Amino acid sequence: MTLTFPNASRSFDDVRNVVRFTGYDGMFEVRFHLDAAALSAVRLSASDYLRAFDAARSSIYRVATKLYHPKRGRTYTLSAANLR
């Protein structure tokens, strides 16, 4: 199956300083965490990080799809290096 992102929801985890979003490989949920530093070099509010995520959503999804492999688990963390 192919990784898809049918649910546009995302949330900011202030404790881990990541934006969380979810993809699906068929019926399997795949969790992604995007380091906040990948969205901004300066500290932003949670809503600003989510707006930055929304603005870059298509490129973030492309990177997540490239990194995903079904045999490597169901949780992935993306960093600024992945988005370059």
C-alpha positions in Angstrom: 0.0 0.0 0.0 0.9 3.6 -0.3 1.2 6.1 2.6 -1.6 8.6 2.6 -2.6 11.6 4.7 -6.4 11.6 4.6 -6.8 13.4 7.9 -5.4 17.0 7.9 -5.4 17.3 11.7 -2.1 18.1 13.4 -1.3 19.1 17.0 1.6 20.7 18.8 3.2 18.8 21.6 4.7 21.5 23.9 6.6 18.9 26.0 8.4 17.2 23.1 8.4 20.5 21.0 7.1 18.7 17.9 4.1 18.9 15.6 2.3 15.6 15.5 0.5 14.3 12.4 -0.7 11.0 11.2 -0.5 9.0 7.9 -2.0 5.7 6.9 -0.7 2.7 5.1 -3.9 0.9 4.4 -5.5 0.3 7.8 -2.2 0.9 9.7 -1.7 4.3 11.4 1.7 5.8 11.1 2.6 8.6 13.5 5.0 11.4 12.6 6.6 14.0 14.8 8.1 17.1 13.1 10.7 18.9 15.3 9.6 22.5 15.8 13.1 23.6 14.9 12.4 22.4 11.4 9.7 25.1 11.1 11.5 28.0 12.7 14.9 28.9 14.1 13.2 31.0 16.8 10.7 29.9 19.5 7.1 30.4 18.4 3.7 29.9 19.9 1.9 26.6 19.4 -0.5 28.2 16.9 2.4 29.8 15.0 4.1 26.4 14.6 0.8 24.9 13.4 0.4 27.7 10.8 4.0 27.1 9.7 3.2 23.4 9.4 0.1 24.2 7.3 2.1 26.5 5.0 4.7 23.7 4.3 2.3 20.8 4.5 2.8 19.4 1.0 6.6 19.3 1.2 6.4 17.8 4.8 4.1 15.1 3.4 6.5 14.4 0.5 9.4 14.0 3.0 7.4 11.8 5.3 6.4 9.6 2.4 10.0 9.3 1.3 11.2 8.4 4.8 8.4 5.9 5.5 9.1 2.2 5.1 6.5 -0.4 6.5 9.2 -2.5 8.0 10.8 0.3 10.0 8.0 0.9 12.5 5.0 3.1 12.9 6.6 6.3 14.4 8.9 8.7 12.7 10.6 11.9 13.7 11.4 14.4 11.0 14.0 17.1 11.6 15.2 20.2 9.7 17.8 18.1 8.0 15.0 16.0 6.4 13.3 19.0 5.0 16.4 20.3 3.1 
